[in-house]
């Protein structure tokens, strides 16, 4: 199979779907991003890195970062995490207050905003620097020492993060935060504002396709832990559209409102797509289309 030609075809055919979506305008800095951009990259287990379109352009990774936070917490803390956050699909928007109140401050899963705040809180307790730990990990695995926080996006997100603050304060009131709310929120917005390209993210995520083994051959996760992260990505990684994503794409994936989606091809590699225009659920419209086309044409899915 000519993978480069395949990526070029998919980029050509999928990019126009961006015209049907909208950028995340509730974060002003993201509202200014050109919605017509599109990139796709594939990092394979045998060391290839291929891409098409704007696959080298850095973008705000937003909630894609949560897959990496989950891995870092599980690697250090194991199963105790699940006393504070669930593993079930939410069925509600990623920033739902109603669901969190109904479930007494225990987020439904680690990928909705409330759950990600728990990840950051725990990583802060374990390392003293959640953001720095994640940033160092992403730099090492991607091979890009220039993975940085976009200060403009972080400031924009912090200024409009009232819903996230409400989620954090509610969990604190339920005794489900260990660190000060303001510190957790600061690390959260800066983590989401890290910028990486499709190529960077595809390389950084390879351990998820390789049963928890890092680029240097050392082990971050047990095979079982890597399996479980992939399972949660499949069932919870694309907000309240996870069922449709599984139906169309058939891969574990984690999306972000910056327009990126990371998808795991077990024992084959990692796909990353980026197109800033989103559907009504907060997932990249052209990105989902591209992943659908890739698995349809290759037959590479978990089903």
C-alpha positions in Angstrom: 0.0 0.0 0.0 1.3 3.5 -0.9 0.6 5.2 2.3 1.8 8.6 1.1 -0.5 8.6 -1.9 -3.3 7.5 0.4 -2.8 10.4 2.8 -2.7 12.8 -0.1 -5.9 11.5 -1.5 -7.6 11.6 1.9 -6.4 15.2 2.5 -7.7 16.3 -0.9 -11.1 14.7 -0.4 -11.6 15.5 3.3 -10.4 19.1 3.6 -13.5 20.6 1.9 -15.7 19.2 4.7 -14.3 21.9 6.9 -16.7 24.4 5.3 -19.6 22.7 7.1 -18.1 23.3 10.6 -17.3 26.2 12.9 -14.2 27.0 14.9 -14.4 27.1 18.8 -15.5 30.7 19.0 -16.2 30.5 22.8 -12.4 30.8 23.1 -11.6 34.0 21.3 -8.0 33.0 20.4 -9.3 29.9 18.7 -12.0 31.8 16.9 -9.2 33.6 15.0 -7.8 30.4 13.5 -8.2 29.9 9.7 -10.9 27.1 9.5 -9.8 26.0 6.1 -6.5 24.4 7.3 -6.2 20.7 7.2 -3.4 18.3 8.1 -3.0 14.5 8.5 0.0 12.6 9.7 0.8 8.9 10.2 3.6 7.6 12.5 4.2 3.9 12.0 5.7 1.3 14.3 8.5 0.7 11.9 9.7 4.4 12.1 8.0 6.0 9.2 6.5 9.5 9.5 4.3 10.6 6.7 1.9 13.5 6.2 -0.2 15.6 3.9 -1.6 19.1 4.0 -0.8 21.3 7.0 0.6 18.4 9.0 3.7 20.3 10.1 1.8 23.4 11.4 1.5 23.7 15.2 -1.9 24.1 16.7 -3.5 24.2 20.2 -3.9 20.5 21.2 -6.6 21.3 23.8 -8.2 18.1 25.0 -6.0 15.7 23.0 -3.6 16.4 25.9 -5.9 14.5 28.3 -4.9 11.1 26.8 -1.3 11.8 27.7 -2.3 13.1 31.2 -4.2 9.9 31.8 -1.2 7.8 30.8 1.2 9.8 33.1 -1.2 9.5 36.1 -1.8 5.7 35.6 1.9 5.1 35.2 2.6 6.7 38.6 -0.6 6.0 40.6 -2.2 2.9 39.1 -5.8 1.9 39.8 -6.3 4.3 42.7 -7.3 7.0 40.2 -10.6 5.3 39.6 -11.8 6.1 43.1 -12.1 9.7 42.0 -13.2 9.5 38.4 -15.4 7.0 36.4 -14.8 5.2 33.1 -18.2 5.5 31.5 -19.3 7.6 28.5 -20.9 10.8 29.6 -23.8 11.2 27.1 -23.7 14.9 27.9 -21.6 17.9 26.8 -18.0 17.8 27.9 -18.5 20.7 30.3 -21.8 19.6 31.9 -22.5 20.8 35.4 -25.7 19.0 35.8 -24.1 15.5 35.5 -21.3 16.4 37.9 -23.8 17.5 40.6 -26.0 14.5 40.1 -23.0 12.2 40.6 -21.8 14.0 43.7 -18.6 15.5 42.3 -17.2 12.3 40.6 -16.7 12.9 36.9 -18.1 10.4 34.6 -14.8 9.8 32.8 -11.3 11.4 32.6 -11.8 13.0 29.2 -14.7 15.4 30.0 -13.5 18.7 31.5 -14.2 17.7 35.1 -12.4 14.4 34.7 -9.4 16.1 33.2 -9.2 18.5 36.1 -9.0 15.5 38.4 -6.1 14.2 36.2 -4.2 17.4 36.6 -4.9 17.7 40.3 -3.5 14.2 40.9 -0.5 14.8 38.6 0.2 18.0 40.6 0.1 16.0 43.8 2.4 13.3 42.4 5.0 15.5 40.7 4.5 19.1 41.9 4.3 20.3 38.3 1.6 18.8 36.1 2.2 21.0 33.1 6.0 20.6 33.3 5.8 16.9 33.5 3.4 16.6 30.5 5.5 19.1 28.5 8.7 17.2 29.1 7.1 14.0 28.1 5.6 15.4 24.9 9.0 16.9 24.0 10.8 13.7 24.6 8.4 11.4 22.7 7.8 13.8 19.8 11.5 14.7 19.5 10.5 18.3 19.3 12.0 20.5 22.1 10.0 23.4 20.9 6.6 22.1 22.3 5.5 25.3 24.1 2.4 26.9 25.6 0.7 29.4 23.4 0.4 32.2 25.9 -2.3 34.0 23.9 -4.6 30.9 23.8 -4.0 30.2 27.5 -4.9 33.8 28.5 -8.0 33.7 26.3 -9.1 30.4 27.7 -8.5 31.5 31.3 -10.5 34.7 30.8 -13.5 32.8 29.5 -13.2 29.6 31.7 -16.1 30.3 34.1 -17.6 26.9 33.4 -14.4 25.0 34.2 -14.0 27.1 37.3 -17.5 26.1 38.4 -16.7 22.4 37.8 -13.5 22.7 39.8 -15.1 24.5 42.7 -17.9 22.0 42.9 -15.5 19.1 43.0 -13.5 20.9 45.7 -16.7 21.3 47.7 -17.3 17.5 47.4 -13.7 16.8 48.7 -12.5 15.6 45.2 -9.7 18.1 44.7 -6.3 17.9 46.5 -4.8 21.2 45.3 -6.1 24.8 45.3 -8.7 25.4 42.6 -6.7 28.3 41.1 -3.6 26.2 40.7 -5.4 23.3 39.1 -7.2 25.7 36.6 -3.9 27.4 35.7 -2.2 24.1 34.8 -5.4 23.0 33.0 -5.6 26.0 30.6 -1.8 26.0 29.9 -1.9 22.2 29.2 -4.7 22.7 26.7 -2.8 25.6 25.2 0.3 23.5 24.3 1.0 23.6 20.6 2.1 20.7 18.5 1.8 19.6 14.9 0.1 16.5 13.6 3.5 15.0 13.1 4.5 15.8 16.6 1.4 14.3 18.1 1.5 11.2 16.0 5.1 10.4 17.2 4.3 11.3 20.8 1.3 8.9 20.9 3.1 5.8 19.5 3.4 4.2 23.0 -0.4 3.8 22.9 0.0 1.6 19.7 3.0 -0.2 21.2 1.4 -1.6 24.4 2.9 1.1 26.6 6.5 1.1 25.3 8.2 4.5 24.8 10.4 5.6 21.9 13.6 4.6 23.8 12.2 1.1 24.5 11.5 1.7 28.2 8.0 0.9 29.5 5.6 3.7 30.6 2.6 1.5 31.0 1.8 -2.2 31.4 0.1 -3.8 28.4 -3.1 -3.9 30.5 -2.9 -0.2 31.3 -2.3 0.7 27.6 -5.2 -1.5 26.7 -7.4 0.3 29.2 -6.5 3.8 28.0 -7.3 2.8 24.4 -10.6 1.4 25.6 -11.5 4.7 27.3 -10.4 6.6 24.2 -12.8 4.5 22.1 -15.8 4.9 24.4 -15.2 8.4 25.8 -12.6 10.2 23.7 -14.9 12.2 21.4 -17.2 13.7 23.9 -20.9 12.8 23.5 -20.3 11.6 19.9 -18.2 8.6 20.9 -20.7 6.1 19.6 -20.8 7.7 16.2 -17.0 8.0 16.1 -16.7 4.3 16.9 -19.3 3.5 14.2 -17.6 5.5 11.5 -13.9 5.3 12.4 -13.5 2.1 14.5 -10.4 3.3 16.4 -9.6 4.6 19.8 -9.4 8.4 19.5 -9.1 11.6 21.5 -10.3 14.9 20.0 -9.8 18.5 21.1 -11.7 21.7 20.3 -8.5 23.0 18.6 -9.5 20.7 15.8 -7.0 17.9 16.4 -7.8 14.2 16.7 -5.3 11.5 17.8 -6.3 8.0 16.7 -4.6 4.7 17.7 -3.9 1.9 15.2 -2.9 -0.9 17.6 0.5 -2.5 16.6 0.6 -0.3 13.5 0.9 3.3 14.5 -0.8 6.6 15.2 -2.9 8.8 13.0 -3.3 12.5 13.8 -5.6 14.8 11.9 -6.2 18.6 12.3 -8.9 20.8 10.9 -10.1 23.6 13.2 -13.7 23.7 12.0 -15.8 21.6 14.4 -19.1 19.8 14.4 -21.9 20.4 17.0 -20.1 18.0 19.5 -16.8 19.8 19.4 -15.0 17.3 17.1 -13.2 18.3 13.9 -15.6 17.8 11.1 -13.1 17.2 8.3 -10.9 15.3 10.7 -13.5 12.7 11.5 -14.2 12.4 7.7 -10.6 11.8 7.1 -10.3 9.1 9.7 -13.4 7.4 8.4 -12.0 7.4 4.9 -8.6 6.0 6.1 -10.1 3.0 8.0 -12.5 2.3 5.2 -9.8 2.2 2.6 -7.2 0.4 4.6 -9.4 -1.9 6.7 -7.3 -0.9 9.7 -9.6 -0.7 12.6 -10.1 -2.6 15.9 -13.2 -4.3 14.5 
